[in-house]
Amino acid sequence: LPQDPELAGRLEELGVEGDLEHMSTLRRVLGEYKAPRVAQVLREELAEGQDMVVLYHHRDTGEELRQGLASHANVWGFDGSSPAQDRQVAIDGFQKYGGVFLAQQTAAGTGITLTRAHEIVLVEPSWSPSENAQAIKRIHRIGQEHPCRARIFCVPDSLDAAITATLTRKTNMIAEAGL
């Protein structure tokens, strides 16, 4: 179990161990645990007028992030259940007015342009380096006028740390192979 008593208590309460059977629940709980902490860090940056894209996987994590960020910036975005016209309104609003573009990575990780921001945060990254790279390309594309920065927030000594280590290893292997 993680070192943090709050997180360890939540996992024990759910009967979650660190095995494969509970992997999905563990990822969801980690996302919910991280969301208010990530929002706190991002609020400080938003106070400086920074526009950013924040991607998540689980809807509860997204709702926690929305609650943590809405009082500090315009929050645009969508999840996988949003109709196409609502998605375009969110994209256009963010590109025109800025703030935070908050969306599920599976719904917003491909095919859209969010160059208003040059900062992207993957709160719950995919296990796939290519999916994460594709998501980062939402801000790093033609029309971007600034250097871009991508971040992944990680809970130490948890499945999160294992995912991050795996992503780093896979990314390095892909780079070494020249793919």
C-alpha positions in Angstrom: 0.0 0.0 0.0 1.1 3.6 -0.6 2.9 5.6 2.1 0.2 8.2 2.3 -2.3 7.3 5.1 -5.3 8.9 3.4 -4.7 6.9 0.1 -3.8 3.7 1.9 -7.0 4.0 4.0 -9.2 4.5 1.0 -7.7 1.5 -0.7 -8.1 -0.7 2.4 -11.7 0.5 2.7 -12.4 -0.7 -0.9 -10.5 -4.0 -0.2 -8.0 -3.2 -3.0 -4.7 -4.9 -3.0 -1.8 -4.2 -5.5 -2.7 -7.2 -7.7 -3.9 -7.3 -11.3 -7.5 -8.1 -10.3 -7.8 -4.7 -8.7 -5.8 -2.7 -11.3 -8.7 -0.7 -12.7 -10.0 0.2 -9.3 -6.6 1.2 -8.1 -6.0 3.5 -11.1 -9.4 5.1 -10.5 -8.8 5.7 -6.8 -5.3 7.1 -7.6 -6.8 9.5 -10.1 -9.4 10.7 -7.6 -6.7 11.0 -5.0 -4.4 13.1 -7.3 -7.0 15.4 -8.7 -7.4 17.9 -5.8 -3.6 18.0 -5.4 -3.0 18.5 -9.1 -5.7 21.2 -9.2 -3.9 23.0 -6.3 -0.6 23.1 -8.2 -2.3 24.2 -11.4 -4.3 27.0 -9.7 -1.0 28.7 -8.8 0.0 28.6 -12.5 -3.4 29.8 -13.6 -3.0 32.9 -11.4 -0.2 33.8 -13.7 -2.5 33.8 -16.7 -1.3 30.5 -18.2 -3.6 28.6 -20.5 -3.4 24.8 -20.3 -4.8 21.5 -21.4 -5.5 18.9 -18.7 -6.3 15.4 -19.7 -7.6 12.6 -17.4 -9.1 9.1 -17.9 -11.8 8.6 -15.2 -14.9 10.8 -15.1 -14.7 11.2 -11.3 -11.1 12.4 -11.6 -12.3 14.9 -14.2 -15.1 16.2 -12.0 -12.6 16.6 -9.1 -10.3 18.6 -11.4 -13.2 20.7 -12.7 -14.3 21.6 -9.1 -10.7 22.5 -8.2 -10.1 24.7 -11.2 -13.5 26.3 -12.1 -13.1 29.1 -9.6 -9.7 30.1 -11.0 -10.2 29.9 -14.8 -12.7 29.3 -17.6 -12.9 25.6 -17.9 -13.7 24.2 -21.3 -13.7 20.6 -22.4 -15.7 17.4 -22.7 -15.7 13.7 -22.0 -16.5 10.6 -24.1 -20.3 11.1 -23.8 -20.3 14.7 -25.2 -22.0 15.2 -28.5 -19.8 16.4 -31.5 -21.4 19.9 -31.5 -20.6 20.4 -27.8 -17.0 19.2 -28.4 -16.5 21.8 -31.1 -18.0 24.6 -29.0 -15.6 23.7 -26.2 -12.6 23.6 -28.6 -13.6 27.0 -30.2 -14.2 28.6 -26.8 -10.9 27.5 -25.4 -9.0 28.6 -28.6 -10.7 32.0 -28.5 -10.8 32.8 -24.7 -8.3 30.5 -23.1 -8.3 29.1 -19.6 -8.2 25.4 -19.0 -9.2 22.7 -21.5 -10.2 19.7 -19.4 -11.1 16.5 -21.1 -10.9 12.7 -21.1 -7.7 11.7 -22.9 -9.5 9.1 -25.0 -12.0 11.7 -26.2 -9.6 14.6 -26.8 -6.3 12.8 -27.4 -6.4 12.9 -31.2 -7.7 15.0 -34.1 -8.1 18.4 -32.4 -6.0 21.5 -32.2 -5.5 23.3 -28.8 -2.5 25.6 -29.7 -3.9 28.4 -27.4 -2.0 26.4 -24.7 1.6 25.5 -24.6 1.3 23.5 -21.4 -0.4 20.0 -21.1 -0.9 17.9 -18.1 -1.7 14.2 -18.3 -3.2 13.4 -14.9 -3.9 9.7 -15.7 -1.7 8.9 -18.6 -2.3 5.9 -20.9 -0.1 2.8 -20.6 0.7 3.5 -24.3 3.6 5.9 -25.1 2.1 6.5 -28.5 -1.3 7.5 -27.1 0.4 10.0 -24.7 2.5 11.4 -27.5 -0.6 11.8 -29.6 -2.3 13.6 -26.8 0.7 16.0 -26.4 0.5 16.8 -30.1 -2.8 18.6 -29.4 -0.7 21.6 -28.3 2.5 20.9 -30.2 1.4 21.4 -33.8 1.4 23.8 -36.7 0.3 27.2 -35.4 2.0 26.8 -32.0 4.2 29.9 -31.4 5.7 28.8 -28.0 7.9 26.0 -26.7 5.6 23.3 -25.2 5.8 21.5 -21.9 4.1 18.2 -21.0 3.8 16.9 -17.5 2.6 13.7 -15.8 1.8 13.9 -12.1 2.7 10.8 -10.2 2.0 9.4 -6.7 5.3 8.0 -5.4 5.4 4.3 -4.2 2.2 3.4 -6.0 0.9 1.9 -9.3 1.2 5.4 -10.6 5.0 5.3 -10.2 5.1 1.9 -11.9 3.1 3.2 -14.8 5.4 6.2 -15.1 8.5 3.9 -15.0 7.0 1.6 -17.6 6.2 4.6 -19.9 9.7 5.9 -19.6 11.2 2.5 -20.4 8.8 2.0 -23.4 9.5 5.5 -24.7 13.3 5.0 -24.5 13.0 1.6 -26.3 11.0 3.3 -29.1 13.5 6.1 -29.4 16.4 3.6 -29.5 14.7 1.7 -32.2 14.2 4.9 -34.2 10.5 4.5 -34.5 
